[in-house]
């Protein structure tokens, strides 16, 4: 059994990075990460698409974004800010040491996984006790790390630190248990298909994470939609529905509730939720709310 130390921290980081994998009104004012607003008569909600892992020193904050943060009463993230006990949740739902991962894979799948792990210098024993969904999440971190991207530099953690400096409340749309459940509750066959897809993507090296980070920094929504969502929807439609489109509908409902108040709010969620034909903005438009891109 793996203990609750460094391995659990690594697993929890994987959830934060990846759960959170191009339709808007208006146009970008400059090349910068995208920022939208939706307003009513007495309040505004800012919608910012985050990248959960970034290289050190990337300059992405703008004066418009900083002004939006200052104007907002609360920062809303995908998951609750206090993730105490997250490691225990991941361990409970993500580890199955009695049934090693290799026994759940075909010989071809195992061969591909072993080759990728050798490429990244990671011992196969680390993955042996993991259920397929957790193996996929953990494996997906390896190209990020090799590309020099780190969750410590992620936009969501940067905004969280800024909110703390400004003594703002930090809330979450979901709990860590909910986020883990999106994957842990998948049938095992779907988990294995997810893992195989991640293996194939990891075999491509640092190309994809580097492209995503560059597109995010430039506010290139069309590129992000293609890289992040279109491929996922084509490869794993059930996973796309579970991780993206269904959650976007729920997020939009919460944002509508925030607008019912009289204070400005800042919502920062993974950029994949804010691109494409099933984005949060589209869900809000169906409720009669006009979303405008301001950056």
N, C-alpha and C positions, 0 to 999 in steps of 0.2 A: 504493500500500500504506500502510496506517495503521501508525505506528510503535508501539513498546511503552511510550509515555509515558502522558499523561493519559487518552487514549482507552481504552487497555487497562485502566487502573485503573477507569474507569467501567464497562467491560464486566464486569470481575471482580466489582465491587460488585453488578451486576445479578444475577449468579449467586447471590451470598450472600443477597440480599434475597428472591429469589422462588422459590428451590428449596425452593427448599426453595425453601401459592396452605395425636355428642353422647350418647356412651354412657359412663357412669361409675358407680361404686359409692360411695354416700355423698352428702353435700351440702356446699356451700360454707359455710365458717365466716363469711365476710364477702365484700363485693364487692372482689375482688382477682384478679389473674391466677391462673389455675387451677394447682394443685399437687397431685400424686398421690404415693402411696407404694405400693411392693410389697415385701414382706419375706419372709424365711425365718427360721430359728432364730438365725442369727448375723450377718445383714446386712440392710440396707435400701437400696433404690434409689429415689431421688426422681425423679419425672418432671415436668418443667416445660415448658409450651408457650410458646415465645418468639414475639415479634413482631420481625421483623428490621429494621424502620424505625419510629422513633417521634419525636414532637415533642420539642424541647428542654424540659427542666424537668418532664416528666411524672413524677409520684410513683407508682411502682408496686411498689417493694420493700417487703416486710413483715417483721416480726420473725420470723415462722414460716419464711419463705423464707431469711432470713439465717442462722437457726439451722440449717436444713438444709444450707446451703453450708458452714458451719463444721464440721458433723459429718461431711461427706463427704471421702473421701480423694482423689477425682479428679473433675474436671469433664469430662463427655463432651458434645461438640457433634456436629452433623451431619457437619461436614467437619473434617479435620485442621487444627490451629491454625496450623501453618506452611504458608502457601500460596505459598511461593516458586516462581516459574515459572508461576503461574496465568495471568498475562497471555499468556505464550507459548502455553499450551494453548488459551486462548480465541481467540487470533489464528489459530492453525493450524486449528482446527475451526470457527470462526465467520465467517471472512472468505472471500469468493469474488469478488475484484475483477474477474476476467475475465468474470464473468456477473452484471452489476448486478442488484440486487434488483428493480427495476422490470420487468425482462425476465421475471421469474418470476411476476408478478402479472397478473391480469386488469385490463382498463381500469377496471372498477368498483372493484376492490380498491385500485388505485393512486390513484384519485380520493379514496377515503376516507382512505387513508394521508396523502396530501398535505394534506388538509383538517385532519387532526389535528395534523400537524407545524406547520402554519401557526398553529393555535390555541395551541400551546405555544411558538411562536417558535424552532423548531429547523429548521435547514436540511436539506432532503432529501438533500443531498450526504453528510451524515454517515452516512446509512443505506445509501447506494448499494452499498458493498462488502460488506454484511453478508448472511450466509445468513438465511433467514426466521426460524429459531429465535432467533438472536442479536438480530435486529431486534425480535422480540417481547419478549425480555427487557429490552432497552434501552428500548423504548417504554413498557413497564410502569412504569418508574421515573418518568416525567414527571408523572403525577398525584400520586405520592408527594411529589415535590419541591414541586409547587405547593401541596399540602396542608400543607406545613411538616414533613413526616416525613423523617428522615435516618437512614441506616444507622449513622452515628457514635453515634446515641443508642439503637440497637437493643438489645434485652434480651440477646441472645447476646454482644455485645461488652462490655456492662456486666458480665455474669457472668464473662467471660473476664478482664477487668481485676481483678475481685474475687478470682478464683482466683489470679491472679499476685501480688496483694497478700498472699495467704495462703500463698504458695509451694506451691500445689497443682499436680500434673501436669494438663495439659490434653490430652485425646485426642479423636480423631474417629472416627465410625463409617465414614466414606467419605473418599476422596481427592477433590481438585478434579477430577482427570481423570475419575473415575467420575461426578461430578455433571454435568460438561459432557456426558459421553456419553449421559446420559439423554435429552437433547434433540438433540444433534448426530447421534445414530444413528437418529432418527426418519426415516421416508420423507419426501421433500420435500413431498408433498401434505399430510401431517399437520402439517409445520412451517408451511405456508402457512395451513392452517385455524387453527392456534394463533395465528399472527400476526393473522389477520382477527378472531379473538375478542378479542385484546388491543386492536386498533384500536377495536372497538365499545365496550369497557369504558373505554378512555382518553377516548373521545368523551363519556362521561358526567361527566367532570371529576373533582373531588375527593370526590364523594359516597361512592364505595366505600371508598377508603383511610381516610377519616375515620370511616366506620361500623365498619370492621374494628378500627381502633385503639381506639375507644371500647368496643366489645364485648370486646376483649382485656383492657383495663384493668379492666373490670367482672367479668371471669370468666364472661361470658355464652356458655357453650358451645353452646347451641342456636343462637344467632345466628351464631356463628362457623362452625358446621357448614353452615348454610344459605348464608352468603355465600362461604365459602372452598371448601368441598368439593362441595356439592350442585350448584351451577352448573357447576363444572368437570366433574363426572361426567356431567352431562346434555349438556354442549356437546362435550366431548372425552373420551369414555370410555377410549380407548387411552392418552391422555396421563395421565388420572387413575390408571389402573392402573400405569403406568410410574413416575409421580412420587410416588404416595401409597400405594396398597394393597400393591404388591409390596415397597416399601421398609419399610413397617410390619411385615411379616412378618420381614424380615431384622433390623430393629431389635429386635423382640421376642426373637429368637433370641440376639442379643448381650446383651440385658438379662438373659436367663435365665443366660447364662454369668457375668455380673457377680455375680448372686446366689449362684453357686457358691463365690465367695470369702467372706472373712470381714470385709470392710471395706464401710462405707457408700459409696455412689456417687451423684453428682448428674448426671442426664441432662437436657440442655436442647436440645430440637429444635423446629422450627417447629410452632406450635399446630395446624396442619392435620393433623399426624400423630397428634394426641391427641383428635380429635373424630370422631364418627360410628360407623357400624356396622362399619367396617373399620379401626378405630384400633389403635394399639399395645396399648391396654388390652384390647381384644377378643382380639387375637392372644395376649396373655399369658394371658387367661382360658381360652383353648382349650388351653393348656399346664397348666392346673390351678392357675394363680397368681392370687391374689385381689388386685385393685387397689382402693385406697381413696383417694377425694379428701379432702384435708385442708384445702384452701383454694380 
